[in-house]
C-alpha cells in the first residue's frame, strides 16, 4: 500500500527522500511527508495530495543527513495533512505501512492519558515508542511492537539519537539498501535504484538498526539474525516511462517482450513440454494430484481463473480459482492431494499471503506465481515461478496479467504432458506460444482502431462485457480495467447469463463488449448479440473471426490456438480501457482510491 523511504549518510537526505517517494507514489498518493534530522533538531514537512505538492511546498532550508519519508494510501483517517505521515511523539518520528488492529484498545488503555493529534492507527506506534524513555531506539521500537497486533512496515528516527534509523516488518515489506558510507530504507527496491542495487530483505517479525556505515538485524525476540545483501534486478531505466505518456501505456506496449521473457528457457521443443525449474513437482507428485486451486486478488484472481481453465482443459485435473481474500474465512478443507497456487504481481498482497500461511499451517502444498523476486509470497511458498515481466508501476495491471496467463499455460503444458496430453497436443500449444509475442505486437499495431471504438464507449455511463468459457474470465478482467481507470460502471457476465436478469439493463445507452472467438460457440455468441440488438443495445465484438457481424463494431485479433485466445482478447480490452480513460481525462497511472500493492486486509 503506502510507500516508505529512508536515508542515513553524509549527504542531504531530502533529495533522496523526495525522489524515492516519487518512485513509490504508485503505492499510495493521498498525502506525503518527511521527517529530517539535522543540526538544528528534527523538522517535519507533510502535505495532503501528491508528492509533487510536498516538494513544491517544502521549506528551502529543509536539510539533514538522516530522514524518513512516506506516501500514503489512507486506511484509518481521511487523506489530510494532519493524518499524513510521519507521526511524532516527543523526539520520535515514525512512518508506518499496515494496520494496527488493537489501536483502539491501546488508545483506551496504556495510552489513555495521551492527547492524539490524528485519526490514524499509526500514531499509536509513535506514542508507544516515545514512552520507552531513555532506552536505545532499537530497544524502544522492539518493546512497542511487542504490544501491537497487526501488520506493519515501520521506520523510526529519534532526534536524540540521530545516528540511526530503526526499521521493522511484519506482513508489510521493508528492505535495506547498502551503500558506501550511506544506507537506505524502502518498502520497494524501486525507490533505491539510482543509489544502490545491493538490498537486504527483512522477514516478518524482524528489525534492523541502520547507521551510515552498517546495519544490524535481529528478531522481535531480540535474537540476532544474519543477513547478506543481494543484487536487486532493477535499473533506473526500468522505472521510467521511456517516452510514453504514462506507465500504463508503456507497460501495455512492453507485453511482447514480457511474454518472450516469461517463455525464455522454459519451452522444451524436443519433448513438447515445459521446464519450470522453480517448481519441485516430480512426475510421481503430479500423478497423485486430484485437484488444483488457484488463489489471487483482483487481476491476479482473474488471471488465475484463466489459468485454472487452462489447467483443467489440458491436464484433466479439476481446477478452479478463488478470491484469496475470502479463502481462509470460509474454513476451507485443505487436502493433501490438492496443489494450491498463489498468484500475486507484487508478491506482497496481504490477503494472498494470509491464504498461503493458512494452507501451510494445515499441511497443504502451495506454490507461488509472482513477478517480484525476494517478495514475501515468493519466500513463503515452497516453490514457484517468476513472471520476469519487469517492474509494473501503473496501478492497473496489464503486462503482469498477460504474463501470468502465459505462465499458467506453461504450467498446464508441464502437468498435461505428465498426465494425458500427447506430444502432438504439446507441440500444438508450443507453436502457439512461440508466435504469441508477435501476435500481441500485431494487436498493438491496431491501436488506432481501439481509439476509434473508445470514443463511442466513453459516452456511456454503464457497460457490459460478456464472453463464454475462456472468454468470460477475460471479460471480468476487461470490466475491471474499465472500472478502475475510467470510473465508468462496467459489469461482466457469462454470455448465457445475460438473459437471466442483466438484460433488463440493456438499452440504447448501454454498450456491450462481446468476446467472441471463432470457435464452437460462435453461433451461440451471435444469438446473444441478437438479444442485445433487439433491445437497441450497441455492440462491440472482439474476435478473430472474419465473418461480418451485422450492426456491430468489430475489432479483429490474430487467430491462435483456442487456449491462448484470451491473451489477445485481453490486450484489446486493456487498450479500450486506456483510451476511454484518456478521452475522459483520468489520472491513468494513479486511479482514485486505489494503490498498486495491497498490503493491508
Secondary structure as a PSIPRED ss2 file (coil, helix, strand):
# PSIPRED VFORMAT (PSIPRED V4.0)

   1 X C   1.000  0.000  0.000
   2 X C   1.000  0.000  0.000
   3 X E   0.000  0.000  1.000
   4 X E   0.000  0.000  1.000
   5 X E   0.000  0.000  1.000
   6 X E   0.000  0.000  1.000
   7 X E   0.000  0.000  1.000
   8 X E   0.000  0.000  1.000
   9 X C   1.000  0.000  0.000
  10 X C   1.000  0.000  0.000
  11 X C   1.000  0.000  0.000
  12 X C   1.000  0.000  0.000
  13 X H   0.000  1.000  0.000
  14 X H   0.000  1.000  0.000
  15 X H   0.000  1.000  0.000
  16 X H   0.000  1.000  0.000
  17 X H   0.000  1.000  0.000
  18 X H   0.000  1.000  0.000
  19 X H   0.000  1.000  0.000
  20 X H   0.000  1.000  0.000
  21 X H   0.000  1.000  0.000
  22 X H   0.000  1.000  0.000
  23 X H   0.000  1.000  0.000
  24 X C   1.000  0.000  0.000
  25 X H   0.000  1.000  0.000
  26 X H   0.000  1.000  0.000
  27 X H   0.000  1.000  0.000
  28 X C   1.000  0.000  0.000
  29 X C   1.000  0.000  0.000
  30 X C   1.000  0.000  0.000
  31 X E   0.000  0.000  1.000
  32 X E   0.000  0.000  1.000
  33 X E   0.000  0.000  1.000
  34 X E   0.000  0.000  1.000
  35 X E   0.000  0.000  1.000
  36 X E   0.000  0.000  1.000
  37 X E   0.000  0.000  1.000
  38 X E   0.000  0.000  1.000
  39 X C   1.000  0.000  0.000
  40 X C   1.000  0.000  0.000
  41 X E   0.000  0.000  1.000
  42 X E   0.000  0.000  1.000
  43 X E   0.000  0.000  1.000
  44 X E   0.000  0.000  1.000
  45 X E   0.000  0.000  1.000
  46 X E   0.000  0.000  1.000
  47 X E   0.000  0.000  1.000
  48 X E   0.000  0.000  1.000
  49 X C   1.000  0.000  0.000
  50 X C   1.000  0.000  0.000
  51 X H   0.000  1.000  0.000
  52 X H   0.000  1.000  0.000
  53 X H   0.000  1.000  0.000
  54 X H   0.000  1.000  0.000
  55 X H   0.000  1.000  0.000
  56 X H   0.000  1.000  0.000
  57 X C   1.000  0.000  0.000
  58 X C   1.000  0.000  0.000
  59 X C   1.000  0.000  0.000
  60 X C   1.000  0.000  0.000
  61 X C   1.000  0.000  0.000
  62 X C   1.000  0.000  0.000
  63 X C   1.000  0.000  0.000
  64 X C   1.000  0.000  0.000
  65 X C   1.000  0.000  0.000
  66 X E   0.000  0.000  1.000
  67 X E   0.000  0.000  1.000
  68 X E   0.000  0.000  1.000
  69 X E   0.000  0.000  1.000
  70 X E   0.000  0.000  1.000
  71 X E   0.000  0.000  1.000
  72 X E   0.000  0.000  1.000
  73 X C   1.000  0.000  0.000
  74 X C   1.000  0.000  0.000
  75 X C   1.000  0.000  0.000
  76 X C   1.000  0.000  0.000
  77 X C   1.000  0.000  0.000
  78 X C   1.000  0.000  0.000
  79 X C   1.000  0.000  0.000
  80 X C   1.000  0.000  0.000
  81 X C   1.000  0.000  0.000
  82 X C   1.000  0.000  0.000
  83 X C   1.000  0.000  0.000
  84 X C   1.000  0.000  0.000
  85 X C   1.000  0.000  0.000
  86 X C   1.000  0.000  0.000
  87 X E   0.000  0.000  1.000
  88 X E   0.000  0.000  1.000
  89 X E   0.000  0.000  1.000
  90 X C   1.000  0.000  0.000
  91 X C   1.000  0.000  0.000
  92 X E   0.000  0.000  1.000
  93 X E   0.000  0.000  1.000
  94 X E   0.000  0.000  1.000
  95 X E   0.000  0.000  1.000
  96 X E   0.000  0.000  1.000
  97 X E   0.000  0.000  1.000
  98 X E   0.000  0.000  1.000
  99 X E   0.000  0.000  1.000
 100 X E   0.000  0.000  1.000
 101 X C   1.000  0.000  0.000
 102 X C   1.000  0.000  0.000
 103 X H   0.000  1.000  0.000
 104 X H   0.000  1.000  0.000
 105 X H   0.000  1.000  0.000
 106 X H   0.000  1.000  0.000
 107 X H   0.000  1.000  0.000
 108 X H   0.000  1.000  0.000
 109 X C   1.000  0.000  0.000
 110 X C   1.000  0.000  0.000
 111 X C   1.000  0.000  0.000
 112 X C   1.000  0.000  0.000
 113 X C   1.000  0.000  0.000
 114 X C   1.000  0.000  0.000
 115 X C   1.000  0.000  0.000
 116 X C   1.000  0.000  0.000
 117 X C   1.000  0.000  0.000
 118 X C   1.000  0.000  0.000
 119 X C   1.000  0.000  0.000
 120 X C   1.000  0.000  0.000
 121 X C   1.000  0.000  0.000
 122 X C   1.000  0.000  0.000
 123 X H   0.000  1.000  0.000
 124 X H   0.000  1.000  0.000
 125 X H   0.000  1.000  0.000
 126 X H   0.000  1.000  0.000
 127 X H   0.000  1.000  0.000
 128 X H   0.000  1.000  0.000
 129 X H   0.000  1.000  0.000
 130 X H   0.000  1.000  0.000
 131 X C   1.000  0.000  0.000
 132 X C   1.000  0.000  0.000
 133 X C   1.000  0.000  0.000
 134 X C   1.000  0.000  0.000
 135 X C   1.000  0.000  0.000
 136 X C   1.000  0.000  0.000
 137 X H   0.000  1.000  0.000
 138 X H   0.000  1.000  0.000
 139 X H   0.000  1.000  0.000
 140 X H   0.000  1.000  0.000
 141 X H   0.000  1.000  0.000
 142 X H   0.000  1.000  0.000
 143 X H   0.000  1.000  0.000
 144 X H   0.000  1.000  0.000
 145 X H   0.000  1.000  0.000
 146 X C   1.000  0.000  0.000
 147 X C   1.000  0.000  0.000
 148 X C   1.000  0.000  0.000
 149 X C   1.000  0.000  0.000
 150 X E   0.000  0.000  1.000
 151 X E   0.000  0.000  1.000
 152 X E   0.000  0.000  1.000
 153 X E   0.000  0.000  1.000
 154 X E   0.000  0.000  1.000
 155 X E   0.000  0.000  1.000
 156 X E   0.000  0.000  1.000
 157 X E   0.000  0.000  1.000
 158 X E   0.000  0.000  1.000
 159 X C   1.000  0.000  0.000
 160 X C   1.000  0.000  0.000
 161 X C   1.000  0.000  0.000
 162 X C   1.000  0.000  0.000
 163 X C   1.000  0.000  0.000
 164 X C   1.000  0.000  0.000
 165 X E   0.000  0.000  1.000
 166 X E   0.000  0.000  1.000
 167 X E   0.000  0.000  1.000
 168 X E   0.000  0.000  1.000
 169 X E   0.000  0.000  1.000
 170 X E   0.000  0.000  1.000
 171 X E   0.000  0.000  1.000
 172 X C   1.000  0.000  0.000
 173 X C   1.000  0.000  0.000
 174 X C   1.000  0.000  0.000
 175 X E   0.000  0.000  1.000
 176 X E   0.000  0.000  1.000
 177 X E   0.000  0.000  1.000
 178 X E   0.000  0.000  1.000
 179 X C   1.000  0.000  0.000
 180 X C   1.000  0.000  0.000
 181 X C   1.000  0.000  0.000
 182 X C   1.000  0.000  0.000
 183 X E   0.000  0.000  1.000
 184 X E   0.000  0.000  1.000
 185 X E   0.000  0.000  1.000
 186 X E   0.000  0.000  1.000
 187 X C   1.000  0.000  0.000
 188 X C   1.000  0.000  0.000
 189 X H   0.000  1.000  0.000
 190 X H   0.000  1.000  0.000
 191 X H   0.000  1.000  0.000
 192 X H   0.000  1.000  0.000
 193 X C   1.000  0.000  0.000
 194 X C   1.000  0.000  0.000
 195 X C   1.000  0.000  0.000
 196 X C   1.000  0.000  0.000
 197 X C   1.000  0.000  0.000
 198 X E   0.000  0.000  1.000
 199 X E   0.000  0.000  1.000
 200 X E   0.000  0.000  1.000
 201 X E   0.000  0.000  1.000
 202 X C   1.000  0.000  0.000
 203 X C   1.000  0.000  0.000
 204 X C   1.000  0.000  0.000
 205 X C   1.000  0.000  0.000
 206 X E   0.000  0.000  1.000
 207 X E   0.000  0.000  1.000
 208 X E   0.000  0.000  1.000
 209 X E   0.000  0.000  1.000
 210 X E   0.000  0.000  1.000
 211 X E   0.000  0.000  1.000
 212 X C   1.000  0.000  0.000
 213 X C   1.000  0.000  0.000
 214 X E   0.000  0.000  1.000
 215 X E   0.000  0.000  1.000
 216 X E   0.000  0.000  1.000
 217 X E   0.000  0.000  1.000
 218 X E   0.000  0.000  1.000
 219 X E   0.000  0.000  1.000
 220 X C   1.000  0.000  0.000
 221 X C   1.000  0.000  0.000
 222 X C   1.000  0.000  0.000
 223 X C   1.000  0.000  0.000
 224 X E   0.000  0.000  1.000
 225 X E   0.000  0.000  1.000
 226 X C   1.000  0.000  0.000
 227 X C   1.000  0.000  0.000
 228 X C   1.000  0.000  0.000
 229 X C   1.000  0.000  0.000
 230 X E   0.000  0.000  1.000
 231 X E   0.000  0.000  1.000
 232 X C   1.000  0.000  0.000
 233 X C   1.000  0.000  0.000
 234 X C   1.000  0.000  0.000
 235 X C   1.000  0.000  0.000
 236 X C   1.000  0.000  0.000
 237 X H   0.000  1.000  0.000
 238 X H   0.000  1.000  0.000
 239 X H   0.000  1.000  0.000
 240 X C   1.000  0.000  0.000
 241 X C   1.000  0.000  0.000
 242 X C   1.000  0.000  0.000
 243 X C   1.000  0.000  0.000
 244 X C   1.000  0.000  0.000
 245 X C   1.000  0.000  0.000
 246 X C   1.000  0.000  0.000
 247 X H   0.000  1.000  0.000
 248 X H   0.000  1.000  0.000
 249 X H   0.000  1.000  0.000
 250 X H   0.000  1.000  0.000
 251 X H   0.000  1.000  0.000
 252 X H   0.000  1.000  0.000
 253 X H   0.000  1.000  0.000
 254 X C   1.000  0.000  0.000
 255 X H   0.000  1.000  0.000
 256 X H   0.000  1.000  0.000
 257 X H   0.000  1.000  0.000
 258 X H   0.000  1.000  0.000
 259 X H   0.000  1.000  0.000
 260 X H   0.000  1.000  0.000
 261 X H   0.000  1.000  0.000
 262 X H   0.000  1.000  0.000
 263 X H   0.000  1.000  0.000
 264 X C   1.000  0.000  0.000
 265 X C   1.000  0.000  0.000
 266 X C   1.000  0.000  0.000
 267 X E   0.000  0.000  1.000
 268 X E   0.000  0.000  1.000
 269 X C   1.000  0.000  0.000
 270 X C   1.000  0.000  0.000
 271 X C   1.000  0.000  0.000
 272 X C   1.000  0.000  0.000
 273 X E   0.000  0.000  1.000
 274 X E   0.000  0.000  1.000
 275 X C   1.000  0.000  0.000
 276 X C   1.000  0.000  0.000
 277 X C   1.000  0.000  0.000
 278 X C   1.000  0.000  0.000
 279 X C   1.000  0.000  0.000
 280 X C   1.000  0.000  0.000
 281 X C   1.000  0.000  0.000
 282 X C   1.000  0.000  0.000
 283 X H   0.000  1.000  0.000
 284 X H   0.000  1.000  0.000
 285 X H   0.000  1.000  0.000
 286 X H   0.000  1.000  0.000
 287 X H   0.000  1.000  0.000
 288 X C   1.000  0.000  0.000
 289 X C   1.000  0.000  0.000
 290 X C   1.000  0.000  0.000
 291 X E   0.000  0.000  1.000
 292 X E   0.000  0.000  1.000
 293 X E   0.000  0.000  1.000
 294 X E   0.000  0.000  1.000
 295 X E   0.000  0.000  1.000
 296 X E   0.000  0.000  1.000
 297 X C   1.000  0.000  0.000
 298 X C   1.000  0.000  0.000
 299 X H   0.000  1.000  0.000
 300 X H   0.000  1.000  0.000
 301 X H   0.000  1.000  0.000
 302 X H   0.000  1.000  0.000
 303 X H   0.000  1.000  0.000
 304 X H   0.000  1.000  0.000
 305 X H   0.000  1.000  0.000
 306 X H   0.000  1.000  0.000
 307 X H   0.000  1.000  0.000
 308 X H   0.000  1.000  0.000
 309 X H   0.000  1.000  0.000
 310 X H   0.000  1.000  0.000
 311 X H   0.000  1.000  0.000
 312 X H   0.000  1.000  0.000
 313 X H   0.000  1.000  0.000
 314 X H   0.000  1.000  0.000
 315 X H   0.000  1.000  0.000
 316 X C   1.000  0.000  0.000
 317 X C   1.000  0.000  0.000
 318 X C   1.000  0.000  0.000
 319 X E   0.000  0.000  1.000
 320 X E   0.000  0.000  1.000
 321 X E   0.000  0.000  1.000
 322 X E   0.000  0.000  1.000
 323 X E   0.000  0.000  1.000
 324 X H   0.000  1.000  0.000
 325 X H   0.000  1.000  0.000
 326 X H   0.000  1.000  0.000
 327 X H   0.000  1.000  0.000
 328 X H   0.000  1.000  0.000
 329 X H   0.000  1.000  0.000
 330 X H   0.000  1.000  0.000
 331 X C   1.000  0.000  0.000
 332 X C   1.000  0.000  0.000
 333 X C   1.000  0.000  0.000
 334 X C   1.000  0.000  0.000
 335 X C   1.000  0.000  0.000
 336 X C   1.000  0.000  0.000
 337 X C   1.000  0.000  0.000
 338 X E   0.000  0.000  1.000
 339 X E   0.000  0.000  1.000
 340 X E   0.000  0.000  1.000
 341 X E   0.000  0.000  1.000
 342 X E   0.000  0.000  1.000
 343 X E   0.000  0.000  1.000
 344 X E   0.000  0.000  1.000
 345 X C   1.000  0.000  0.000
 346 X C   1.000  0.000  0.000
 347 X C   1.000  0.000  0.000
 348 X C   1.000  0.000  0.000
 349 X C   1.000  0.000  0.000
 350 X H   0.000  1.000  0.000
 351 X H   0.000  1.000  0.000
 352 X H   0.000  1.000  0.000
 353 X H   0.000  1.000  0.000
 354 X H   0.000  1.000  0.000
 355 X H   0.000  1.000  0.000
 356 X H   0.000  1.000  0.000
 357 X H   0.000  1.000  0.000
 358 X H   0.000  1.000  0.000
 359 X H   0.000  1.000  0.000
 360 X H   0.000  1.000  0.000
 361 X H   0.000  1.000  0.000
 362 X C   1.000  0.000  0.000
 363 X C   1.000  0.000  0.000
 364 X C   1.000  0.000  0.000
 365 X E   0.000  0.000  1.000
 366 X E   0.000  0.000  1.000
 367 X E   0.000  0.000  1.000
 368 X E   0.000  0.000  1.000
 369 X E   0.000  0.000  1.000
 370 X E   0.000  0.000  1.000
 371 X C   1.000  0.000  0.000
 372 X C   1.000  0.000  0.000
 373 X C   1.000  0.000  0.000
 374 X C   1.000  0.000  0.000
 375 X C   1.000  0.000  0.000
 376 X H   0.000  1.000  0.000
 377 X H   0.000  1.000  0.000
 378 X H   0.000  1.000  0.000
 379 X H   0.000  1.000  0.000
 380 X H   0.000  1.000  0.000
 381 X C   1.000  0.000  0.000
 382 X C   1.000  0.000  0.000
 383 X E   0.000  0.000  1.000
 384 X E   0.000  0.000  1.000
 385 X E   0.000  0.000  1.000
 386 X E   0.000  0.000  1.000
 387 X C   1.000  0.000  0.000
 388 X C   1.000  0.000  0.000
 389 X C   1.000  0.000  0.000
 390 X C   1.000  0.000  0.000
 391 X C   1.000  0.000  0.000
 392 X C   1.000  0.000  0.000
 393 X C   1.000  0.000  0.000
 394 X C   1.000  0.000  0.000
 395 X C   1.000  0.000  0.000
 396 X C   1.000  0.000  0.000
 397 X C   1.000  0.000  0.000
 398 X C   1.000  0.000  0.000
 399 X H   0.000  1.000  0.000
 400 X H   0.000  1.000  0.000
 401 X H   0.000  1.000  0.000
 402 X H   0.000  1.000  0.000
 403 X H   0.000  1.000  0.000
 404 X H   0.000  1.000  0.000
 405 X H   0.000  1.000  0.000
 406 X H   0.000  1.000  0.000
 407 X H   0.000  1.000  0.000
 408 X H   0.000  1.000  0.000
 409 X H   0.000  1.000  0.000
 410 X H   0.000  1.000  0.000
 411 X H   0.000  1.000  0.000
 412 X H   0.000  1.000  0.000
 413 X H   0.000  1.000  0.000
 414 X H   0.000  1.000  0.000
 415 X H   0.000  1.000  0.000
 416 X H   0.000  1.000  0.000
 417 X H   0.000  1.000  0.000
 418 X H   0.000  1.000  0.000
 419 X C   1.000  0.000  0.000
 420 X C   1.000  0.000  0.000
 421 X C   1.000  0.000  0.000
 422 X C   1.000  0.000  0.000
 423 X H   0.000  1.000  0.000
 424 X H   0.000  1.000  0.000
 425 X H   0.000  1.000  0.000
 426 X H   0.000  1.000  0.000
 427 X H   0.000  1.000  0.000
 428 X H   0.000  1.000  0.000
 429 X H   0.000  1.000  0.000
 430 X H   0.000  1.000  0.000
 431 X H   0.000  1.000  0.000
 432 X H   0.000  1.000  0.000
 433 X H   0.000  1.000  0.000
 434 X H   0.000  1.000  0.000
 435 X H   0.000  1.000  0.000
 436 X H   0.000  1.000  0.000
 437 X H   0.000  1.000  0.000
 438 X H   0.000  1.000  0.000
 439 X H   0.000  1.000  0.000
 440 X H   0.000  1.000  0.000
 441 X H   0.000  1.000  0.000
 442 X H   0.000  1.000  0.000
 443 X H   0.000  1.000  0.000
 444 X H   0.000  1.000  0.000
 445 X C   1.000  0.000  0.000
 446 X C   1.000  0.000  0.000
 447 X H   0.000  1.000  0.000
 448 X H   0.000  1.000  0.000
 449 X H   0.000  1.000  0.000
 450 X H   0.000  1.000  0.000
 451 X H   0.000  1.000  0.000
 452 X H   0.000  1.000  0.000
 453 X H   0.000  1.000  0.000
 454 X H   0.000  1.000  0.000
 455 X H   0.000  1.000  0.000
 456 X H   0.000  1.000  0.000
 457 X H   0.000  1.000  0.000
 458 X C   1.000  0.000  0.000
 459 X C   1.000  0.000  0.000
 460 X C   1.000  0.000  0.000
 461 X C   1.000  0.000  0.000
 462 X E   0.000  0.000  1.000
 463 X E   0.000  0.000  1.000
 464 X E   0.000  0.000  1.000
 465 X E   0.000  0.000  1.000
 466 X E   0.000  0.000  1.000
 467 X E   0.000  0.000  1.000
 468 X C   1.000  0.000  0.000
 469 X C   1.000  0.000  0.000
 470 X H   0.000  1.000  0.000
 471 X H   0.000  1.000  0.000
 472 X H   0.000  1.000  0.000
 473 X H   0.000  1.000  0.000
 474 X H   0.000  1.000  0.000
 475 X H   0.000  1.000  0.000
 476 X H   0.000  1.000  0.000
 477 X H   0.000  1.000  0.000
 478 X H   0.000  1.000  0.000
 479 X H   0.000  1.000  0.000
 480 X H   0.000  1.000  0.000
 481 X H   0.000  1.000  0.000
 482 X H   0.000  1.000  0.000
 483 X H   0.000  1.000  0.000
 484 X H   0.000  1.000  0.000
 485 X H   0.000  1.000  0.000
 486 X H   0.000  1.000  0.000
 487 X C   1.000  0.000  0.000
 488 X C   1.000  0.000  0.000
 489 X E   0.000  0.000  1.000
 490 X E   0.000  0.000  1.000
 491 X E   0.000  0.000  1.000
 492 X E   0.000  0.000  1.000
 493 X E   0.000  0.000  1.000
 494 X E   0.000  0.000  1.000
 495 X H   0.000  1.000  0.000
 496 X H   0.000  1.000  0.000
 497 X H   0.000  1.000  0.000
 498 X H   0.000  1.000  0.000
 499 X H   0.000  1.000  0.000
 500 X H   0.000  1.000  0.000
 501 X C   1.000  0.000  0.000
 502 X H   0.000  1.000  0.000
 503 X H   0.000  1.000  0.000
 504 X H   0.000  1.000  0.000
 505 X H   0.000  1.000  0.000
 506 X C   1.000  0.000  0.000
 507 X C   1.000  0.000  0.000
 508 X C   1.000  0.000  0.000
 509 X C   1.000  0.000  0.000
 510 X E   0.000  0.000  1.000
 511 X E   0.000  0.000  1.000
 512 X E   0.000  0.000  1.000
 513 X E   0.000  0.000  1.000
 514 X E   0.000  0.000  1.000
 515 X E   0.000  0.000  1.000
 516 X C   1.000  0.000  0.000
 517 X C   1.000  0.000  0.000
 518 X C   1.000  0.000  0.000
 519 X C   1.000  0.000  0.000
 520 X C   1.000  0.000  0.000
 521 X C   1.000  0.000  0.000
 522 X H   0.000  1.000  0.000
 523 X H   0.000  1.000  0.000
 524 X H   0.000  1.000  0.000
 525 X H   0.000  1.000  0.000
 526 X H   0.000  1.000  0.000
 527 X H   0.000  1.000  0.000
 528 X H   0.000  1.000  0.000
 529 X H   0.000  1.000  0.000
 530 X H   0.000  1.000  0.000
 531 X H   0.000  1.000  0.000
 532 X H   0.000  1.000  0.000
 533 X H   0.000  1.000  0.000
 534 X H   0.000  1.000  0.000
 535 X C   1.000  0.000  0.000
 536 X C   1.000  0.000  0.000
 537 X C   1.000  0.000  0.000
 538 X C   1.000  0.000  0.000
 539 X E   0.000  0.000  1.000
 540 X E   0.000  0.000  1.000
 541 X E   0.000  0.000  1.000
 542 X E   0.000  0.000  1.000
 543 X E   0.000  0.000  1.000
 544 X C   1.000  0.000  0.000
 545 X C   1.000  0.000  0.000
 546 X C   1.000  0.000  0.000
 547 X C   1.000  0.000  0.000
 548 X C   1.000  0.000  0.000
 549 X C   1.000  0.000  0.000
 550 X C   1.000  0.000  0.000
 551 X C   1.000  0.000  0.000
 552 X C   1.000  0.000  0.000
 553 X E   0.000  0.000  1.000
 554 X E   0.000  0.000  1.000
 555 X E   0.000  0.000  1.000
 556 X E   0.000  0.000  1.000
 557 X C   1.000  0.000  0.000
 558 X C   1.000  0.000  0.000
 559 X C   1.000  0.000  0.000
 560 X C   1.000  0.000  0.000
 561 X C   1.000  0.000  0.000
 562 X H   0.000  1.000  0.000
 563 X H   0.000  1.000  0.000
 564 X H   0.000  1.000  0.000
 565 X H   0.000  1.000  0.000
 566 X H   0.000  1.000  0.000
 567 X H   0.000  1.000  0.000
 568 X H   0.000  1.000  0.000
 569 X H   0.000  1.000  0.000
 570 X H   0.000  1.000  0.000
 571 X H   0.000  1.000  0.000
 572 X H   0.000  1.000  0.000
 573 X H   0.000  1.000  0.000
 574 X H   0.000  1.000  0.000
 575 X H   0.000  1.000  0.000
 576 X H   0.000  1.000  0.000
 577 X H   0.000  1.000  0.000
 578 X H   0.000  1.000  0.000
 579 X H   0.000  1.000  0.000
 580 X H   0.000  1.000  0.000
 581 X H   0.000  1.000  0.000
 582 X H   0.000  1.000  0.000
 583 X H   0.000  1.000  0.000
 584 X C   1.000  0.000  0.000
 585 X C   1.000  0.000  0.000
 586 X C   1.000  0.000  0.000
 587 X C   1.000  0.000  0.000
 588 X C   1.000  0.000  0.000
 589 X C   1.000  0.000  0.000
 590 X C   1.000  0.000  0.000
 591 X C   1.000  0.000  0.000
 592 X C   1.000  0.000  0.000
 593 X C   1.000  0.000  0.000
 594 X C   1.000  0.000  0.000
 595 X C   1.000  0.000  0.000
 596 X C   1.000  0.000  0.000
 597 X C   1.000  0.000  0.000
 598 X C   1.000  0.000  0.000
 599 X C   1.000  0.000  0.000
 600 X C   1.000  0.000  0.000
 601 X C   1.000  0.000  0.000
